[in-house]
Amino acid sequence: MKKIVVITEEGRGGGPLYRIPAIAQQLEGSISTTILYPKATDIFAYHPPSKKIFYKPISLHPLTRSPIGLMLYVCLFLPEVIQLYRFFKSARPDLVHCNGSWQFKGIIAARFAGVKVLWHMNDAHQPFIIRRLFRLLSKLPAAYIFASNRTKNYYASISPFVLQKKFRVIQAPVRNGFSANGRKAMMPGNGLKVLSAGYI
């Protein structure tokens, strides 16, 4: 059976946190998935147990704008890359799937461990320093997934090398089940009613 490790360094609410376990469940019969996420969060704590999907909280500090968060990210970057490297050497996955353009630790650790990397790009704007780091590391993955054509074009403008790799544009799914059919929006008065799929 093939083994995949999926890493999310961010640990916040958002589309990938629904997509990751949903895809793992679809692949459950033929692929064993291990999901690594920051142990400081409980983002996957309430998912039902499975014999083929493993949720493993580990020490991962996300990149943040707060001075303390930034200091922790920089100071613990190398130890956390080494931790991931050791996990990959022990687990021996067939593929590592990394989510997000600034989530570099899994990319670096998997490359040193000799494991193929798939980098999943969701955004279409990043600060200057992230763009520079992405350009530096853009040759490491074996393949890319882009959440939209706009995302693909954005990262290709930073590093044209990404289009020389295998890539696929896979639109992010919309969970329309949250909007019950026939249910009227509860809003007083005659105000503007807005239904947003995604972020405003």
C-alpha positions as CSV (number, residue, x, y, z in Angstrom):
1,M,0.0,0.0,0.0
2,K,1.3,3.5,-0.9
3,K,2.0,5.9,2.0
4,I,1.5,9.6,1.8
5,V,2.4,12.2,4.5
6,V,0.4,15.5,4.3
7,I,1.8,18.5,6.2
8,T,0.0,21.6,7.2
9,E,2.2,24.0,9.2
10,E,-0.4,26.6,9.6
11,G,-2.9,25.0,11.9
12,R,-5.7,27.5,11.3
13,G,-9.2,27.2,9.9
14,G,-9.6,27.3,6.2
15,G,-10.2,25.3,3.0
16,P,-7.2,22.9,3.3
17,L,-8.3,21.7,6.7
18,Y,-11.5,20.4,5.1
19,R,-9.8,19.2,1.9
20,I,-7.0,17.2,3.5
21,P,-9.1,14.7,5.5
22,A,-11.8,14.6,2.8
23,I,-9.2,13.5,0.2
24,A,-7.6,11.1,2.6
25,Q,-11.0,9.4,3.2
26,Q,-11.5,9.0,-0.6
27,L,-8.1,7.3,-0.9
28,E,-8.6,5.2,2.2
29,G,-8.8,1.9,0.4
30,S,-5.6,2.1,-1.5
31,I,-3.4,4.8,0.2
32,S,-2.4,5.2,3.9
33,T,-2.3,8.9,4.8
34,T,-0.5,10.5,7.8
35,I,-1.5,14.1,8.5
36,L,1.1,16.1,10.4
37,Y,-0.1,19.3,12.0
38,P,1.0,21.7,14.8
39,K,0.4,20.1,18.2
40,A,-0.4,23.5,19.6
41,T,-3.8,23.3,17.8
42,D,-6.6,20.8,17.9
43,I,-7.7,21.3,14.3
44,F,-8.1,17.6,13.6
45,A,-9.0,16.4,17.1
46,Y,-12.7,15.7,16.3
47,H,-12.2,13.7,13.1
48,P,-13.5,10.1,13.4
49,P,-10.8,7.5,13.8
50,S,-9.7,5.5,10.8
51,K,-7.5,2.5,10.1
52,K,-5.8,4.2,7.1
53,I,-5.7,7.8,8.2
54,F,-3.3,8.8,11.0
55,Y,-3.4,12.3,12.6
56,K,0.0,13.1,14.2
57,P,0.5,16.4,16.1
58,I,4.1,17.5,16.1
59,S,6.1,20.6,17.0
60,L,5.5,23.0,14.1
61,H,5.5,26.7,14.6
62,P,3.8,28.7,11.9
63,L,5.1,31.9,10.3
64,T,3.3,34.8,11.9
65,R,3.6,38.6,12.0
66,S,3.8,38.9,15.7
67,P,7.4,39.4,17.1
68,I,7.3,36.4,19.4
69,G,5.8,34.1,16.7
70,L,8.4,35.3,14.1
71,M,11.2,34.7,16.6
72,L,9.9,31.2,17.4
73,Y,9.6,30.4,13.7
74,V,13.2,31.5,13.0
75,C,14.8,29.9,16.0
76,L,13.0,26.6,15.7
77,F,13.1,26.4,11.9
78,L,16.2,24.1,11.7
79,P,15.2,21.8,14.6
80,E,11.7,21.3,13.1
81,V,13.2,20.6,9.7
82,I,15.4,18.0,11.3
83,Q,12.4,16.5,13.2
84,L,10.5,16.2,9.9
85,Y,13.5,14.7,8.2
86,R,13.8,12.0,10.9
87,F,10.1,11.3,10.7
88,F,10.3,10.8,6.9
89,K,13.4,8.5,7.2
90,S,11.5,6.4,9.8
91,A,8.0,6.4,8.1
92,R,9.5,6.0,4.5
93,P,6.5,7.5,2.7
94,D,6.1,7.4,-1.1
95,L,5.1,11.1,-1.2
96,V,5.0,14.2,0.9
97,H,2.2,16.7,0.2
98,C,3.0,20.2,1.5
99,N,0.3,22.9,1.7
100,G,0.9,26.6,1.1
101,S,3.7,28.7,-0.5
102,W,5.4,29.7,2.8
103,Q,5.3,26.2,4.3
104,F,9.0,25.4,3.5
105,K,9.9,23.0,6.3
106,G,8.4,19.9,4.7
107,I,9.8,20.7,1.3
108,I,13.4,20.9,2.6
109,A,13.1,17.9,5.0
110,A,11.6,15.7,2.3
111,R,14.2,16.6,-0.2
112,F,17.0,15.7,2.2
113,A,15.2,12.5,3.1
114,G,15.0,11.5,-0.6
115,V,11.2,11.6,-0.7
116,K,9.2,13.0,-3.6
117,V,7.4,16.2,-2.8
118,L,4.1,17.6,-4.1
119,W,3.6,21.4,-3.3
120,H,0.0,22.6,-3.2
121,M,-0.3,26.3,-3.9
122,N,-3.5,28.1,-2.8
123,D,-2.8,31.8,-2.7
124,A,-2.2,34.5,-5.4
125,H,-0.3,37.0,-3.3
126,Q,2.7,36.8,-0.9
127,P,5.1,39.3,0.7
128,F,8.4,39.9,-0.9
129,I,10.5,37.7,1.4
130,I,8.2,34.7,0.8
131,R,8.4,35.2,-3.0
132,R,12.2,35.2,-2.8
133,L,12.2,32.1,-0.7
134,F,9.7,30.4,-2.9
135,R,11.9,31.2,-6.0
136,L,14.9,29.7,-4.2
137,L,13.1,26.4,-3.3
138,S,10.8,26.1,-6.4
139,K,13.0,23.5,-8.1
140,L,12.8,21.0,-5.2
141,P,9.2,19.6,-5.6
142,A,8.6,16.8,-8.1
143,A,5.2,18.3,-8.9
144,Y,2.8,21.2,-8.1
145,I,-1.0,21.5,-7.6
146,F,-2.4,25.0,-8.1
147,A,-5.8,25.9,-6.7
148,S,-6.6,28.1,-9.8
149,N,-5.2,29.3,-13.1
150,R,-4.6,32.7,-11.4
151,T,-2.5,30.9,-8.7
152,K,-0.5,29.0,-11.4
153,N,0.2,32.2,-13.3
154,Y,1.2,34.1,-10.1
155,Y,3.8,31.5,-9.1
156,A,5.0,31.0,-12.6
157,S,5.7,34.8,-12.7
158,I,7.9,34.4,-9.6
159,S,9.7,31.3,-10.8
160,P,9.0,30.1,-14.4
161,F,10.7,26.8,-13.5
162,V,7.4,25.6,-11.8
163,L,5.8,25.1,-15.2
164,Q,8.7,22.8,-16.2
165,K,7.5,20.4,-13.5
166,K,4.5,18.3,-13.6
167,F,1.5,20.3,-12.4
168,R,-2.3,20.2,-12.2
169,V,-4.8,22.9,-11.7
170,I,-7.4,21.6,-9.2
171,Q,-10.1,24.1,-8.2
172,A,-10.7,24.3,-4.5
173,P,-14.0,22.7,-3.6
174,V,-16.9,24.7,-2.2
175,R,-18.8,23.2,0.7
176,N,-22.3,24.2,-0.3
177,G,-23.9,21.9,2.2
178,F,-23.5,24.6,4.8
179,S,-26.3,26.5,3.0
180,A,-29.5,24.6,3.6
181,N,-32.0,24.7,0.7
182,G,-35.0,26.8,1.2
183,R,-33.7,28.4,4.5
184,K,-34.3,32.2,4.5
185,A,-31.5,34.4,5.8
186,M,-32.2,35.8,9.2
187,M,-31.7,39.5,8.9
188,P,-33.8,42.3,10.3
189,G,-35.1,45.0,8.0
190,N,-34.5,45.3,4.3
191,G,-30.7,45.2,4.4
192,L,-28.4,43.7,1.8
193,K,-28.2,39.9,2.1
194,V,-24.9,38.3,1.0
195,L,-23.9,34.7,0.8
196,S,-20.1,34.3,0.6
197,A,-18.4,31.1,-0.6
198,G,-14.9,31.5,0.8
199,Y,-13.3,34.7,2.2
200,I,-14.6,38.2,1.7
